[in-house]
Amino acid sequence: MSQMPSVSIPKPPRKQRLRDKRPERYADIVRFATRVFGNDGYSVTSVNRLAEIAGVGVGTLYSYFDDKDDLFLTCVQAAEI
């Protein structure tokens, strides 16, 4: 009896899996960050401040986004919808 070849289905990237698992937290971070970027501007807004306003730790923020640029671009894209 021949065995079927094993086929591995690639998992989505870790950040996408987390966004799918906790969409409400992801949406909250984007909503709060959009407000902060809009009020304070990109250059003076720190990742620490964004995390504080969103009510999450800095590590949590980096679990969802690669860096401040990634979060900012996500906010811009969300605002365009």
ZISULJO-V174705 format. One line per field, one symbol per residue. ss: DSSP state (H for helix, E for strand, L for the rest). psi: psi as a letter, one per 30 degrees, with the letter a starting at -180 (. if undefined). Layout:
# ZISULJO-V174705
ss->???
psi->???
This chain:
# ZISULJO-V174705
ss->LLLLLLLLLLLLLHHHHHHHHLHHHHHHHHHHHHHHHHHHLLLLLLHHHHHHHHLLLHHHHHHHLLLHHHHHHHHHHHHHL
psi->kkkkkkkkkkllleeeeeeeeifeeeeeeeeeeeeeeeefleefkleeeeeeefhlleeeefffkeaeeeeeeeeeeeff.
